[in-house]
Amino acid sequence: MWRRCGALGRALALRGLPGLAPGAAGRRTASGPSPPARPGLPCGTAAAGSQLGQSKDYALPNASWSQDMLDLYNRFLDMTKDGLWKRIPSYNNILDHIPESMKLTYEKRKDTRLFLRSIDAEGAGFEYVMFLNTSEKRVVCLFQPGSYLEGHPGFAHGGSIATIIDSTIGSCAISVAGKVMTANLSIDYVNPVPLGSVVLVDSKADKVEGRKVFLSCKMQSVDGNTLHAEATALFIQLDATKAQKQQASCQ
Ligand SMILES: CCCCCCCCCCCCCCCC(=O)SCCNC(=O)CCNC(=O)[C@H](O)C(C)(C)COP(=O)(O)OP(=O)(O)OC[C@H]1O[C@@H](n2cnc3c(N)ncnc32)[C@H](O)[C@@H]1OP(=O)(O)O
């Protein structure tokens, strides 16, 4: 346990994030904004959905999260305390991510789902949580790929890796420029990602030129020793008139 947490600390430090504090090493459950535990889940993990009618936030620990995922999650939660980092909630409908004022321009459709949240079984699909650092124009995603994301036996499908990278970089681009779409995404797949492992997807907006946002991203193992993928992307801030036309064409 100590050895694993030491490696985790080194991995975080490599990225300019504070290393794991010794006091945090023995903790086995997640802290922070978790709702009350339900029977069968470890203390402090997320209950399935709200009883009060609001959307379920999926970016909270559940029973499928490995110890590495929980350790990393707790480390990032600690980093939110000074306000520099923020956890991004995650819903299965994109409209729940959109501010109320902007929702008026969208037709509410309940039959659609955010692709990343299309698999219901806990731990089988995309288990992830993202953290945003606005001043650094950076979004880090903790990602644990589940068994339904298989490509080659035992490893995550390249499309699932592209999806989590696009979404992490995309969230970063949204935080910088609002309504954006991916125009270009280029990925070098360096080492395969074992199913059930935990990787850090670390994205940053490097440059903004008019409506163009240029970003880059690295996907690495928790111990920082394995580079799984590197990516660059171009996101375009939507032109208001063109965006209205696009919206009209899909209704
Ligand atoms: C606070 C945080 C909250 C987070 C909350 C989380 C929410 C939960 C996560 C969800 C995160 C989802 C993230 C997924 C994001 C997708 O997956 S989006 C889906 C995939 N992308 C698409 O379908 C886009 C399809 N393409 C298009 O619609 C249009 O081509 C675009 C991209 C909107 C651009 O069209 P346009 O606005 O007409 O732009 P256009 O005038 O042609 O070009 C503008 C400039 O960009 C350049 N450009 C355009 N395309 C390219 C290109 N491919 N290569 C190079 N240059 C280009 C042009 O040359 C031009 O350059 P300048 O002449 O100005 O120098």
PDBQT file of the ligand as one rigid body, heavy atoms in Angstrom, charges set to zero:
ROOT
HETATM    1  C1  LIG A 301     -16.436  23.746 -17.375  1.00  0.00    +0.000 C 
HETATM    2  C2  LIG A 301     -16.290  22.442 -18.033  1.00  0.00    +0.000 C 
HETATM    3  C3  LIG A 301     -17.619  21.795 -18.292  1.00  0.00    +0.000 C 
HETATM    4  C4  LIG A 301     -17.449  20.479 -18.963  1.00  0.00    +0.000 C 
HETATM    5  C5  LIG A 301     -18.761  19.798 -19.172  1.00  0.00    +0.000 C 
HETATM    6  C6  LIG A 301     -18.523  18.394 -19.504  1.00  0.00    +0.000 C 
HETATM    7  C7  LIG A 301     -19.487  17.924 -20.498  1.00  0.00    +0.000 C 
HETATM    8  C8  LIG A 301     -19.251  16.525 -20.824  1.00  0.00    +0.000 C 
HETATM    9  C9  LIG A 301     -18.090  16.351 -21.730  1.00  0.00    +0.000 C 
HETATM   10  C10 LIG A 301     -18.498  16.530 -23.126  1.00  0.00    +0.000 C 
HETATM   11  C11 LIG A 301     -17.295  16.785 -23.978  1.00  0.00    +0.000 C 
HETATM   12  C12 LIG A 301     -17.661  16.403 -25.316  1.00  0.00    +0.000 C 
HETATM   13  C13 LIG A 301     -16.565  16.716 -26.294  1.00  0.00    +0.000 C 
HETATM   14  C14 LIG A 301     -16.834  15.997 -27.525  1.00  0.00    +0.000 C 
HETATM   15  C15 LIG A 301     -16.729  16.908 -28.674  1.00  0.00    +0.000 C 
HETATM   16  C16 LIG A 301     -17.160  16.244 -29.908  1.00  0.00    +0.000 C 
HETATM   17  O1  LIG A 301     -17.101  15.082 -30.055  1.00  0.00    +0.000 OA
HETATM   18  S1  LIG A 301     -17.777  17.244 -31.143  1.00  0.00    +0.000 SA
HETATM   19  C17 LIG A 301     -18.253  16.053 -32.384  1.00  0.00    +0.000 C 
HETATM   20  C18 LIG A 301     -17.215  15.864 -33.465  1.00  0.00    +0.000 C 
HETATM   21  N1  LIG A 301     -17.022  17.081 -34.209  1.00  0.00    +0.000 N 
HETATM   22  C19 LIG A 301     -17.870  17.460 -35.178  1.00  0.00    +0.000 C 
HETATM   23  O2  LIG A 301     -18.854  16.803 -35.484  1.00  0.00    +0.000 OA
HETATM   24  C20 LIG A 301     -17.537  18.772 -35.849  1.00  0.00    +0.000 C 
HETATM   25  C21 LIG A 301     -17.930  18.770 -37.325  1.00  0.00    +0.000 C 
HETATM   26  N2  LIG A 301     -17.367  19.966 -37.940  1.00  0.00    +0.000 N 
HETATM   27  C22 LIG A 301     -18.049  21.129 -37.912  1.00  0.00    +0.000 C 
HETATM   28  O3  LIG A 301     -19.180  21.202 -37.467  1.00  0.00    +0.000 OA
HETATM   29  C23 LIG A 301     -17.339  22.339 -38.414  1.00  0.00    +0.000 C 
HETATM   30  O4  LIG A 301     -16.348  21.974 -39.353  1.00  0.00    +0.000 OA
HETATM   31  C24 LIG A 301     -16.644  23.135 -37.274  1.00  0.00    +0.000 C 
HETATM   32  C25 LIG A 301     -15.617  22.293 -36.515  1.00  0.00    +0.000 C 
HETATM   33  C26 LIG A 301     -17.729  23.641 -36.299  1.00  0.00    +0.000 C 
HETATM   34  C27 LIG A 301     -15.919  24.333 -37.854  1.00  0.00    +0.000 C 
HETATM   35  O5  LIG A 301     -16.809  24.947 -38.768  1.00  0.00    +0.000 OA
HETATM   36  P1  LIG A 301     -16.890  26.545 -38.868  1.00  0.00    +0.000 P 
HETATM   37  O6  LIG A 301     -17.377  27.136 -37.612  1.00  0.00    +0.000 OA
HETATM   38  O7  LIG A 301     -17.667  26.815 -40.114  1.00  0.00    +0.000 OA
HETATM   39  O8  LIG A 301     -15.385  26.951 -38.995  1.00  0.00    +0.000 OA
HETATM   40  P2  LIG A 301     -14.621  27.469 -40.279  1.00  0.00    +0.000 P 
HETATM   41  O9  LIG A 301     -15.081  28.881 -40.496  1.00  0.00    +0.000 OA
HETATM   42  O10 LIG A 301     -14.688  26.504 -41.397  1.00  0.00    +0.000 OA
HETATM   43  O11 LIG A 301     -13.133  27.442 -39.726  1.00  0.00    +0.000 OA
HETATM   44  C28 LIG A 301     -12.709  28.320 -38.678  1.00  0.00    +0.000 C 
HETATM   45  C29 LIG A 301     -11.191  28.219 -38.643  1.00  0.00    +0.000 C 
HETATM   46  O12 LIG A 301     -10.835  26.902 -38.202  1.00  0.00    +0.000 OA
HETATM   47  C30 LIG A 301     -10.023  26.254 -39.198  1.00  0.00    +0.000 C 
HETATM   48  N3  LIG A 301     -10.399  24.847 -39.254  1.00  0.00    +0.000 N 
HETATM   49  C31 LIG A 301     -11.639  24.326 -39.281  1.00  0.00    +0.000 A 
HETATM   50  N4  LIG A 301     -11.576  22.980 -39.299  1.00  0.00    +0.000 NA
HETATM   51  C32 LIG A 301     -10.274  22.664 -39.276  1.00  0.00    +0.000 A 
HETATM   52  C33 LIG A 301      -9.569  21.433 -39.268  1.00  0.00    +0.000 A 
HETATM   53  N5  LIG A 301     -10.190  20.259 -39.273  1.00  0.00    +0.000 N 
HETATM   54  N6  LIG A 301      -8.213  21.463 -39.225  1.00  0.00    +0.000 NA
HETATM   55  C34 LIG A 301      -7.556  22.645 -39.198  1.00  0.00    +0.000 A 
HETATM   56  N7  LIG A 301      -8.175  23.857 -39.207  1.00  0.00    +0.000 NA
HETATM   57  C35 LIG A 301      -9.516  23.846 -39.240  1.00  0.00    +0.000 A 
HETATM   58  C36 LIG A 301     -10.355  26.980 -40.503  1.00  0.00    +0.000 C 
HETATM   59  O13 LIG A 301      -9.300  26.877 -41.430  1.00  0.00    +0.000 OA
HETATM   60  C37 LIG A 301     -10.544  28.406 -40.020  1.00  0.00    +0.000 C 
HETATM   61  O14 LIG A 301      -9.279  28.965 -39.775  1.00  0.00    +0.000 OA
HETATM   62  P3  LIG A 301      -9.002  30.555 -40.037  1.00  0.00    +0.000 P 
HETATM   63  O15 LIG A 301      -9.342  30.784 -41.474  1.00  0.00    +0.000 OA
HETATM   64  O16 LIG A 301      -9.931  31.291 -39.096  1.00  0.00    +0.000 OA
HETATM   65  O17 LIG A 301      -7.567  30.738 -39.689  1.00  0.00    +0.000 OA
ENDROOT
TORSDOF 0
